[in-house]
Amino acid sequence: MEDENIRASQARKGSPFLTAKQAAYFLGLQVKTLTNMRWKGKGPPYRRHGGQVRYHIDELEQWSRENGRKGKRNG
């Protein structure tokens, strides 16, 4: 049983799934902003694991690329 717990702990450290707080930090957003986007049906895809919201890092990167603002240069 202890061996299974150690393996589970090690797997969790390498998990590609981020909490809302981690995802917000990754995207440079406030957690509240990310939460509001989720409630409005906007923002990056998410899923629930055990009732907890999780974001896959690959989907965050893809969402950021597809939804990033393209700045205009004056000059």
C-alpha positions, 0 to 999 in steps of 0.5 A: 500500500505504501508503495502505491502511495509513493507512486501516486505522489510521484505521478502527481508531481509530474501531472500536466493538469493544473489547478485554477490558481496554477493555470491563472498564473501560467496565463498571467491572469487573476484567478477571479478573471479565469473563474469569470471566463469559465462561468461565461463559457469563455476561456480555455477548456477545463475539466473536473477531476474529483469535483475539482477544476483542472486545466491541461497545460497543452490546452492552455498553451493552445488557447493562449496562441489562438486567443492572444491579442495581436498588437498594432504598431504605430509608425 
